[in-house]
Amino acid sequence: MLPAPTCAASRALVAEIDDALLPATGLAALLDAAHRVRRRPDLVRSRLAFLLSHPERLAEVAGRAYWHSNGFAKIKLLHGRGFTVRLHIWPASTGRGEVNPHGHRWEFASWILTGAGMSEAYYESVESSHTDATPYTRCDYGPGQLRPVGDASLRVQQVVRRPAGTVYTCTLDALHTVAPIGDGLVATVVLQGPALIHSARVFVRTDPGPEPAPRPIPQDELCELLHLVDAAFIEEQDATRLDATVGPPRETPAVSASQSRDQLGAVAEPTR
């Protein structure tokens, strides 16, 4: 059951983030804010409850929400002074994930709210003759415009797999793709900082397959998505509490040193 919906809870979520961002700026402050939100999941759940109990507010959020061409729902939950809180949802399905390596015009911190986790691949430029090179068309992406600027060759430099509960960051110079792990629902809470550059790099495959166009998310569909996310989060929390009180703990898969650092809040970057 969702917590009692109150506008005060939404203000509390903004205040929690402001406490981290107002004394400082930049990626470290976003990371601190994301950890604060992770420690207070009730604030996120209360925001969802508020939207679901106020159709007029839900309609406003639905008006800005859309299905991204990479297969996830992109939902702006709220915004404050110098930050935006988004919810990204990958519904249960197969064959999901981003195809085009890209950067961003802003830095952000992300908390994997529920699901099996996320896999992130980092890319670097290489000569076209490199054995691992994949050809792309490099584009500059500004507000609402994708402009081709030339040819490029990239290779995957590093892949990081992060389980649910991880908080991680994305730097301005990172070139990456992300994909949900497994076939189940995965949702992330993204704390996005302000735009710092005019355009971002996007690399489009020279042999692209069909790519669905972004489309709006109707209010009734958004309502169903928010209920699914909250139900999945509570189910996982209940399972975690049960594991802590009865029976032996579940075996934790071995992780690399980079993953361990990442789960402690370090910025996961490709080796330079």
C-alpha positions in Angstrom: 0.0 0.0 0.0 1.3 3.5 -0.9 1.9 5.9 2.0 -0.7 8.6 2.7 -0.3 11.2 -0.1 0.6 14.7 1.0 2.0 17.7 -0.8 4.2 18.1 2.3 6.0 14.9 1.4 6.8 16.3 -2.1 8.2 19.4 -0.4 10.2 17.2 1.9 11.8 15.4 -1.1 12.8 18.7 -2.6 14.2 19.9 0.8 16.2 16.7 1.2 17.9 17.3 -2.1 18.3 21.1 -1.5 20.2 20.3 1.7 22.8 18.5 -0.3 22.9 20.9 -3.3 22.6 24.3 -1.8 25.9 24.3 0.1 27.7 22.8 -2.9 27.4 22.2 -6.6 28.6 19.7 -9.1 28.8 15.9 -9.2 29.7 15.3 -5.6 26.7 17.2 -4.4 24.4 15.3 -6.8 25.9 12.1 -5.4 25.3 13.2 -1.8 21.7 14.1 -2.7 21.1 10.7 -4.4 22.3 8.9 -1.3 20.0 11.0 0.9 17.1 10.0 -1.3 18.1 6.4 -1.2 18.0 6.5 2.6 14.5 8.0 2.5 12.6 5.9 0.0 9.4 7.0 1.7 9.8 10.4 0.2 9.8 9.0 -3.4 6.9 6.7 -2.6 4.9 9.6 -1.1 5.5 11.6 -4.2 4.1 8.7 -6.3 1.1 8.5 -3.9 0.5 12.2 -4.2 0.4 12.0 -8.0 -1.8 9.0 -8.1 -4.3 10.6 -5.7 -4.4 13.9 -7.6 -5.4 13.3 -11.2 -4.8 16.9 -12.2 -1.2 16.7 -11.0 -0.8 13.3 -12.6 -2.0 14.8 -15.9 0.7 17.5 -15.7 3.4 14.9 -15.2 1.9 12.8 -18.0 2.1 15.8 -20.3 5.9 15.8 -19.9 6.4 12.1 -19.8 7.2 10.0 -22.9 8.5 6.6 -24.1 12.1 7.1 -25.1 13.2 5.5 -28.4 15.5 3.3 -26.3 12.5 1.6 -24.7 12.1 3.2 -21.3 9.5 5.5 -19.8 11.1 8.9 -19.0 9.1 10.7 -16.3 9.9 14.0 -14.7 8.7 13.7 -11.1 9.6 17.2 -9.9 12.2 19.9 -10.3 13.9 22.3 -7.9 16.6 25.0 -7.9 19.2 23.6 -10.2 18.0 20.0 -10.4 15.4 17.7 -11.8 14.2 14.4 -10.4 13.3 11.8 -13.1 12.0 8.3 -12.9 13.1 5.9 -15.7 11.1 2.7 -16.0 11.9 -0.3 -18.2 8.8 -2.6 -18.2 9.3 -6.3 -18.1 10.3 -7.5 -21.6 13.2 -8.9 -23.6 15.7 -7.3 -25.9 16.0 -4.0 -24.1 18.7 -1.4 -23.9 20.3 1.5 -25.6 22.0 1.1 -29.0 23.6 4.5 -29.7 26.6 5.5 -27.5 26.0 9.0 -26.2 27.0 11.7 -23.7 24.9 14.2 -21.8 24.7 18.0 -21.5 24.5 17.6 -17.7 25.9 15.5 -14.9 23.6 13.3 -12.9 23.5 10.8 -10.1 21.2 7.7 -10.3 19.7 5.3 -7.7 18.6 1.9 -9.0 15.3 1.7 -7.2 14.1 -1.7 -8.2 14.8 -4.7 -10.5 17.8 -6.8 -11.2 20.0 -3.8 -11.9 21.6 -2.0 -14.8 24.5 -2.7 -17.1 26.5 0.2 -18.4 29.0 0.1 -21.3 31.6 2.8 -21.7 33.1 3.6 -25.1 36.3 5.1 -26.5 37.3 6.4 -30.0 39.6 4.1 -32.0 41.0 4.0 -35.5 38.7 2.4 -38.0 41.3 -0.4 -38.5 41.1 -1.5 -34.9 39.9 -5.1 -34.5 37.1 -4.0 -32.1 36.1 -0.9 -34.0 32.4 -0.3 -34.8 31.5 2.4 -37.4 29.2 5.2 -36.3 28.0 8.6 -37.5 28.9 11.2 -34.9 26.1 13.7 -34.2 25.7 16.7 -32.0 22.5 16.7 -30.0 21.1 20.0 -28.8 17.6 20.8 -27.6 15.4 19.0 -30.1 18.0 18.6 -32.8 20.3 15.8 -33.9 22.9 17.1 -36.4 25.4 14.7 -38.1 29.0 16.0 -38.1 31.1 13.2 -39.4 32.2 9.5 -39.2 33.7 7.9 -36.1 34.8 4.5 -34.8 34.2 3.3 -31.3 34.9 0.3 -29.1 33.6 -0.8 -25.8 36.2 0.0 -23.2 34.5 -1.2 -20.0 31.2 -2.8 -18.9 29.9 -2.2 -15.3 27.0 -4.2 -13.9 25.2 -2.6 -10.9 22.6 -4.3 -8.7 19.4 -2.7 -7.3 20.2 -0.2 -4.5 23.4 1.1 -6.2 23.9 4.8 -6.4 26.2 5.9 -9.1 27.1 9.0 -11.2 27.6 10.0 -14.8 30.2 12.6 -15.7 29.9 15.1 -18.4 32.6 13.4 -20.6 31.3 9.9 -20.2 30.3 8.1 -23.5 28.0 5.2 -22.7 25.0 3.0 -23.2 22.9 1.4 -20.5 20.6 -1.6 -20.4 18.5 -3.2 -17.7 19.7 -6.6 -16.4 17.3 -9.5 -17.0 13.8 -9.4 -18.3 11.9 -8.0 -15.3 10.8 -4.4 -14.5 13.7 -2.1 -13.7 13.3 1.5 -12.4 15.9 4.2 -11.6 15.6 7.6 -9.8 17.8 10.1 -11.6 18.9 13.4 -10.1 19.9 15.6 -13.0 21.9 18.8 -12.6 21.7 21.8 -14.9 22.8 21.8 -18.5 26.5 22.7 -18.6 27.2 22.5 -22.4 25.1 23.4 -25.4 25.2 20.0 -27.1 26.0 16.4 -26.4 27.7 13.7 -28.5 25.5 10.9 -30.0 26.9 8.2 -32.1 24.5 6.5 -34.5 25.2 3.1 -36.0 25.9 3.3 -39.7 23.7 0.1 -40.1 20.8 1.1 -37.8 17.8 -1.2 -37.5 14.3 0.1 -37.0 14.1 2.5 -34.1 10.7 3.4 -32.5 9.9 7.1 -32.3 9.4 8.6 -28.9 5.7 8.7 -28.0 3.7 10.3 -25.2 2.6 8.3 -22.2 -1.2 8.6 -21.6 -2.3 9.4 -18.0 -3.9 5.9 -17.5 -0.7 4.2 -18.7 1.4 6.4 -16.4 -0.8 5.5 -13.5 -0.3 1.8 -14.1 3.5 2.2 -14.4 3.8 4.1 -11.1 1.7 1.4 -9.4 4.0 -1.3 -10.9 7.1 0.4 -9.7 5.9 0.9 -6.1 4.6 -2.7 -5.9 8.0 -4.1 -7.1 9.9 -1.9 -4.7 7.8 -3.0 -1.7 8.1 -6.7 -2.7 11.9 -6.4 -2.9 12.0 -4.6 0.5 9.8 -7.3 2.1 12.1 -10.0 0.6 15.2 -8.3 2.0 13.7 -8.0 5.5 12.6 -11.7 5.4 16.1 -12.7 4.4 17.5 -10.8 7.3 15.3 -12.5 9.9 14.9 -16.1 8.7 17.2 -18.6 7.1 20.8 -18.2 5.9 21.6 -15.1 3.9 21.6 -15.4 0.2 24.9 -15.8 -1.5 26.2 -12.5 -2.9 27.9 -12.8 -6.3 31.5 -11.8 -6.5 32.0 -8.3 -7.8 35.0 -6.6 -9.3 37.0 -4.0 -7.5 35.4 -1.3 -9.7 31.9 -2.5 -8.9 32.7 -2.4 -5.1 34.0 1.1 -5.4 30.9 2.0 -7.4 28.5 0.7 -4.8 30.2 2.8 -2.2 29.4 5.9 -4.2 32.5 6.3 -6.3 32.2 7.5 -9.8 32.3 4.6 -12.2 34.5 5.7 -15.1 36.3 3.9 -17.8 40.0 3.5 -17.4 41.6 6.4 -19.1 
